[in-house]
Each structure stands twice: as structure tokens, then as C-alpha cells.
Amino acid sequence: MPRPFCRLLALACLFCLVAAPVLAQSFETAARAAILIDHRSGDVLFEKNPDEPIPPASMSKLMTALVAFEELEAGTLSLEQMIPVSERAWRMGGSRMFIEVGTRVSVHELLQGIIVQSGNDACIAIAEALSGSEEAFADRLTRRGIEIGLTNSTIKNATGWPHHEHLMSVRDLSTVARQIISRFPQYYQYYSQLEFEYNDINQHNRNPLLQAGIPGVDGMKTGYTREAGYGLVASAERDGRRLILVVAGLETIGERRREAERLLEFGFRYFEEYRLFEPDTVVVEAPVWQGAAPTVPLVAGEVVGITLTRQARDTLQVKVVYDSPVPAPIEAGQVIGHVEMTGAGMPTRMMPLQAARSVERAGVIGRMTSTLEYLVFGAPG
């Protein structure tokens, strides 16, 4: 067969290649660290000190909840399961659910205590139920964090209680939030719950954007300690687009709300998601070498798109890259090439393309015909 060559197929018109202003870089926030991302694509719309390990306070309870959700998914835990309350859990200070020593509380109630009330006592109860001790559970959280891609996090407890080594970056917190939203929509509804009553004590969700009814906001978690300052992980969905925001190190409750709201509004106002191809849409028909069919359709397994400012959209270049012709046999689902997206002020992004169907190798006569055609006309495509 001929030596494969790289084929570039332009899929979008080029406008001007003048460097467009990146609005995210000119936006300012009083937060010590912040990140704003598009939930579906993971594209970063704004960042400030995103990888600095900082005290996360109760925002790290997202990891406690994530592991509990994974246990529910695995069937090793159920919402109806009754968890015993130890004296350590009962004595835990800070924000509390007010569970009582010697009693049993359902996982369903404990999750509401963790998420709605930010209950440290509920976190300890879950940690002891899942790992025997909070220390063992914290080690598990750190290991699990590494597995899901956290790069600047060390978790020393289940609650976010001050500890000089208990640190997470805002990028890592956004990663955990994205995992919860993507993988556990059936439990994400806890984060939009405005209040929860347990032991005749009613407490309101501490998320200021949720309580204020900011359009689209439906989660997720606040945090505060003297060392950490005021922080918030928030998520909002508008017109089918979801953004995730993390801010940390703010000085007052009011400042936390104002900065979080400003950043979310900025993200929805100045950025748009440009969807190029939907899942399983044929992107290109790739020529096949010595196959039973002359071409094979290439598709993406997920949405191919990118979130950009309107100005940056004018510099977007989109290409399909694959070795042509593709030698048979080809299996359905086999990765053949990728879509490459480049533009001013943005890193190159690549999305894999796979064969939509299998193509068997041609018979002897078909292979001879294909070789003759190559010798006469050159490589197909």
C-alpha cells in the first residue's frame, strides 16, 4: 500500500488572523484565586491563581460527597442505610447538622446535612462508615483525587476543618464539581435544596447565589475559615449552557456574593459555545485502502465544540487530520484521526474521530484493482 500521508481538511471559514482581545484576561476580581469553566467542554473562561494550593474550608466537602455518591453507585451504600453516630462525630465543632451520639441516621439525611447544612458532624459520620476513621477516609480522598485528575490537592480531613496541609486549588475544586454534575445528576439535586430540617432544627443553604435566586444557579458549596477567607463553588445553567465557578480568599460574605455573581454574569454575557459537530454526525468520508468499501465515515463520540468570546471566534480554524488512505480492515469505533481547533489566544484542542462502521479488507481482485488505481491515479482523496 502507499505510504500514508497527513490530510488536512478545512471545515470552517477563516476570517481574520489578527489577535483578538481575550476579555477574560482584562477582567479583575478581588478573589485570591478563581476559575470559571464551561461544564461540557472544560474550557477555561477565566482564571486567577488557579493552581495555587490554598485552604478550601468547607468547599472540600465536595470530595466527601463525591466518594459517597460513588459508593451509592457501586451499591455498597444506599440512601436508606442507617449510619451510627459516634461520640467524635457528635462532638465535632463548627457548622453542624446536630446528630446525636448513639443514634442512627440515614445516608439520605446525612447527605443533606453535608450539602445543605455543611454539617461537619455528618461528614465524620459518613467518613467513619466508609473507612473506619476520618484519617483513613482523608487518605482515601487524596488518593481518589489523584485518580480523577487533581494535581494540587492534599486532603487531611472530611470536613475542611483548618489543617496546615489540607489544601486544594480552585482548578481541582472545579474538577470535583464537574465530576459530580456529570456523573451524578440524580444526587446533584441536593445542591439546589434551599433548606433542611433535622432534629427540629431548620437550617438554610449557605449558597448566597442560590438563596438570592440568581438565574440558573442550582449549586454548589460555600466555605469559610479565618485562614481561608470566604469561598464558593457555584454552578448555573442558562439556555442549555452550564458554567462552573470557584472563588476563594474573599474578605466578607457580601464580597463573596458580589464577585461570584459578577464572574458568572461575565461568563454568560461574553462567551458562547460553538458546536461544530454533534455526537455520531459524519464529519468526513475517509478514503480506504484495499477495503471492501471505498470510504469509511468518521464521527466524533461526543460533541465537538469550543467556548470562546465572539471576537476570538473570528480567528477559529478547524481541521480534520488523519492519514489517508486508511488501510483496511477497519473496526467500528477505531480511532482514525482527530478534529483540531486553533485560534488566537487559545491553546490547540483536539477531539478524536472514530470509524462509524467496520470495513473488511477487499478480496484479491479488489486489492489488485486498488493497487492499479493507485499506480495510475495516485492516492485517493
C-alpha positions in Angstrom: 0.0 0.0 0.0 1.2 3.6 -0.4 2.8 5.4 2.4 0.1 7.3 4.4 0.2 11.0 4.3 -1.4 13.5 6.6 -4.6 15.0 5.2 -5.9 18.4 6.4 -9.4 19.2 5.6 -10.6 22.7 6.5 -14.0 22.7 8.0 -14.6 26.3 8.9 -14.1 29.6 7.1 -11.1 31.7 8.2 -11.9 35.2 9.0 -9.0 37.5 10.1 -5.9 36.1 11.8 -5.4 39.3 13.8 -5.0 38.5 17.5 -8.4 39.1 19.1 -8.6 40.5 22.6 -9.0 37.9 25.3 -11.6 39.5 27.5 -11.0 37.1 30.3 -7.5 38.5 30.8 -8.8 42.0 31.3 -11.4 41.0 33.9 -10.5 41.6 37.5 -11.7 40.0 40.8 -10.9 40.6 44.4 -10.7 36.9 45.0 -7.3 35.4 45.9 -7.9 32.6 43.4 -10.7 32.0 40.9 -11.6 29.9 37.9 -14.6 29.9 35.6 -15.1 26.9 33.2 -17.6 25.7 30.7 -19.0 22.5 32.2 -19.4 20.5 29.0 -16.1 21.2 27.3 -14.0 22.1 30.4 -12.8 25.2 28.5 -11.4 27.8 30.9 -13.1 31.2 30.5 -11.3 33.0 33.4 -8.6 32.1 35.9 -6.6 33.7 38.6 -4.0 31.7 40.6 -5.9 28.5 39.5 -3.3 26.0 40.6 -2.2 27.5 43.9 -2.9 25.1 46.8 -5.0 27.1 49.3 -7.2 26.3 52.3 -10.5 25.2 50.8 -12.5 25.3 54.0 -15.9 23.5 53.6 -15.6 23.5 49.8 -13.6 20.4 50.2 -16.8 18.7 51.3 -17.4 18.2 47.6 -14.8 15.4 47.7 -16.6 13.8 50.7 -19.9 13.9 48.8 -18.3 12.6 45.6 -16.9 9.5 47.3 -20.3 8.9 49.0 -22.0 9.1 45.6 -19.5 6.6 44.2 -20.4 4.2 47.0 -24.1 4.6 46.2 -23.4 4.0 42.5 -21.4 0.8 43.4 -24.2 -0.5 45.6 -22.0 -0.6 48.7 -24.1 2.1 50.2 -27.8 3.0 50.0 -29.8 6.1 50.8 -31.9 4.2 53.3 -28.9 2.7 55.1 -28.7 3.8 58.8 -25.3 5.1 59.9 -24.3 5.1 63.6 -23.2 8.4 65.2 -20.0 8.2 67.2 -19.1 10.5 70.0 -16.4 12.0 67.8 -19.0 12.9 65.2 -21.3 14.3 67.8 -18.6 16.4 69.4 -17.4 17.9 66.1 -17.4 21.7 66.2 -18.2 24.3 63.5 -21.2 24.1 61.3 -23.3 21.1 62.4 -26.3 19.0 61.5 -26.9 18.3 65.2 -26.9 14.5 65.0 -26.8 12.8 68.4 -24.4 10.3 69.8 -25.7 6.7 69.9 -28.4 7.3 67.3 -28.5 6.1 63.7 -29.1 8.5 60.8 -29.9 7.6 57.2 -27.4 8.3 54.4 -30.1 10.4 52.7 -30.3 12.6 55.8 -26.5 12.8 56.2 -26.0 13.9 52.6 -28.5 16.7 53.2 -26.7 17.6 56.3 -23.3 17.7 54.5 -24.6 19.6 51.4 -27.3 21.9 52.7 -26.2 22.5 56.2 -22.5 22.0 55.7 -22.5 19.7 58.8 -19.1 18.7 60.0 -20.7 16.1 62.2 -22.4 14.5 59.2 -19.1 14.4 57.4 -17.4 12.5 60.3 -20.3 10.0 60.4 -20.0 9.3 56.7 -16.2 9.1 56.9 -16.3 6.6 59.7 -18.9 4.5 58.0 -16.9 4.3 54.8 -13.4 4.0 56.0 -13.5 3.3 59.7 -11.9 6.6 60.7 -11.7 10.1 59.4 -7.9 9.8 59.0 -8.3 6.7 56.8 -11.1 8.4 54.9 -8.9 11.5 54.3 -6.2 9.3 52.8 -8.8 7.8 50.6 -9.9 11.2 49.4 -6.4 12.2 48.5 -5.8 9.0 46.5 -9.2 9.3 44.8 -8.5 12.9 43.9 -5.3 11.9 42.1 -7.2 9.3 40.2 -9.7 11.8 38.9 -7.0 14.3 37.9 -6.5 16.6 40.9 -2.9 17.9 40.8 -2.7 20.3 43.7 -4.7 18.8 46.5 -3.9 17.2 49.8 -6.9 16.3 51.9 -6.4 15.8 55.6 -10.0 15.5 56.8 -13.6 15.0 55.7 -14.8 18.5 56.6 -12.4 21.2 55.5 -11.5 21.9 59.2 -8.3 24.0 59.3 -5.2 22.0 58.9 -1.9 23.4 57.5 -1.7 20.5 55.0 -5.3 20.5 54.0 -5.1 22.3 50.7 -6.8 22.3 47.3 -6.6 24.6 44.2 -9.6 26.2 42.6 -8.9 24.2 39.4 -9.1 21.0 41.4 -12.3 22.1 43.1 -13.8 22.8 39.7 -12.8 19.3 38.6 -14.6 17.7 41.5 -17.7 19.9 40.8 -17.7 18.8 37.2 -17.4 15.2 38.2 -20.4 15.4 40.5 -22.6 17.3 37.9 -21.7 15.0 35.1 -21.8 11.6 36.8 -24.4 12.0 39.5 -27.4 14.1 38.2 -29.7 12.0 40.4 -27.9 13.4 43.5 -27.0 16.8 42.3 -30.5 18.0 43.3 -29.3 18.1 46.9 -27.2 21.1 46.0 -30.3 23.2 45.0 -32.1 22.4 48.2 -32.8 25.6 50.0 -33.2 24.3 53.5 -33.2 21.1 55.6 -34.6 20.4 59.0 -33.2 17.7 61.3 -33.7 17.2 65.0 -36.3 20.0 64.9 -33.6 22.5 63.8 -34.2 24.1 60.4 -31.1 25.4 58.5 -30.9 27.2 55.2 -28.5 26.5 52.4 -25.5 28.9 52.7 -25.1 29.4 49.0 -25.8 33.1 48.6 -26.4 32.9 44.8 -28.9 30.2 45.3 -30.7 32.0 48.1 -30.8 35.2 46.1 -32.4 33.4 43.1 -29.7 34.4 40.6 -30.9 33.0 37.3 -29.8 29.4 36.6 -27.9 28.9 39.8 -28.5 25.4 41.3 -25.5 24.7 43.5 -22.9 24.0 44.9 -20.9 24.7 48.1 -19.6 27.6 50.3 -16.6 27.6 52.6 -15.2 29.9 55.3 -12.4 29.8 57.9 -10.4 32.6 59.2 -7.3 31.4 57.3 -9.2 30.6 54.1 -11.5 33.6 53.9 -14.8 33.3 52.1 -15.1 30.9 49.2 -17.8 29.5 46.9 -18.1 26.8 44.3 -21.2 27.7 42.2 -22.8 26.3 39.1 -25.5 27.8 36.8 -27.3 26.7 33.7 -28.8 29.1 31.2 -30.2 28.2 27.7 -28.6 24.8 27.8 -25.1 26.1 28.8 -23.7 25.3 32.2 -20.8 27.2 33.9 -18.9 26.2 37.0 -17.2 28.9 39.1 -14.9 28.7 42.1 -13.8 31.8 44.0 -11.7 31.7 47.2 -10.0 34.0 49.6 -12.6 36.8 49.8 -12.8 39.1 52.8 -16.6 39.3 53.5 -19.8 37.4 52.9 -21.0 40.3 50.7 -17.8 40.4 48.7 -18.2 36.7 48.1 -21.6 37.1 46.7 -20.8 40.1 44.5 -17.6 38.6 43.0 -19.3 35.3 42.3 -22.3 36.9 40.7 -20.1 39.2 38.6 -18.0 36.4 37.3 -21.0 34.2 36.3 -22.6 37.1 34.5 -19.3 37.8 32.7 -19.1 34.2 31.6 -22.7 34.1 30.2 -22.5 37.5 28.6 -19.2 37.4 26.7 -18.7 33.8 25.9 -20.7 31.4 23.6 -20.4 27.7 22.9 -19.8 26.9 19.2 -20.9 23.4 18.4 -19.2 22.1 15.3 -20.4 18.5 15.2 -22.9 16.6 17.3 -22.1 13.1 18.5 -22.3 10.5 15.7 -22.5 13.1 13.0 -20.4 12.2 10.0 -17.5 14.7 9.9 -15.8 13.3 6.8 -15.7 10.3 4.5 -12.2 9.0 4.6 -10.8 7.1 1.6 -10.0 3.4 2.4 -7.0 1.5 1.1 -7.8 -2.0 -0.2 -11.1 -2.2 1.5 -14.5 -3.7 0.7 -15.9 -0.2 0.7 -14.2 2.9 -0.9 -14.6 5.1 2.1 -15.4 5.0 5.8 -17.4 7.7 7.7 -15.5 9.3 10.6 -17.6 10.5 13.6 -17.0 12.0 17.0 -18.1 10.1 20.1 -19.1 13.4 21.8 -19.9 17.0 20.9 -17.1 18.7 19.1 -17.3 22.3 20.2 -15.5 25.1 22.0 -16.5 28.0 24.1 -15.0 31.4 23.0 -15.6 35.1 23.1 -17.3 36.4 20.0 -14.1 38.2 19.0 -12.0 35.0 19.3 -14.5 33.2 17.1 -13.3 35.2 14.1 -9.8 33.5 14.3 -11.1 30.0 14.8 -9.6 27.4 12.5 -11.0 23.9 12.4 -9.3 21.0 10.6 -9.7 17.2 10.3 -6.4 15.4 10.5 -5.9 11.7 9.5 -3.6 9.5 7.5 -5.1 8.9 4.0 -6.0 6.5 2.7 -7.0 4.4 5.8 -5.8 0.8 5.4 -8.4 -1.9 5.7 -9.5 -3.8 7.7 -11.1 -1.2 9.9 -13.2 -1.8 13.0 -16.2 0.2 14.1 -15.1 2.6 16.8 -11.4 2.5 15.8 -9.8 5.9 16.3 -8.7 7.1 12.8 -7.9 10.8 13.3 -8.9 13.9 15.1 -10.5 17.3 14.8 -8.0 20.1 15.5 -9.2 23.5 16.7 -6.8 26.5 16.8 -7.2 30.3 17.1 -5.7 33.4 18.5 -5.4 33.4 22.3 -6.3 29.8 22.7 -4.4 26.5 23.0 -4.8 23.9 20.3 -7.6 21.5 21.1 -8.1 18.0 19.6 -11.1 15.7 19.6 -10.7 12.1 18.4 -12.6 10.8 15.4 -13.6 7.1 15.1 -14.8 4.9 12.3 -18.7 4.8 12.2 -18.7 1.3 10.8 -16.4 -1.6 10.0 -14.8 -2.1 6.7 -13.4 -5.5 5.7 -10.3 -6.0 3.6 -11.1 -6.4 -0.1 -10.6 -9.7 -1.8 -7.6 -10.5 -4.0 -9.1 -8.9 -7.1 -10.3 -5.8 -5.2 -6.8 -5.3 -3.8 -5.2 -5.7 -7.2 -7.6 -3.1 -8.7 -6.9 -0.8 -5.8 -3.2 -1.1 -6.4 -3.5 -0.4 -10.1 -5.7 2.6 -9.5 -3.0 4.0 -7.1 -0.3 3.4 -9.7 -2.3 5.2 -12.4 -4.2 8.0 -10.4 -2.2 8.2 -7.1 -3.6 8.1 -3.6 -7.4 8.6 -3.3 -8.8 11.7 -1.9 
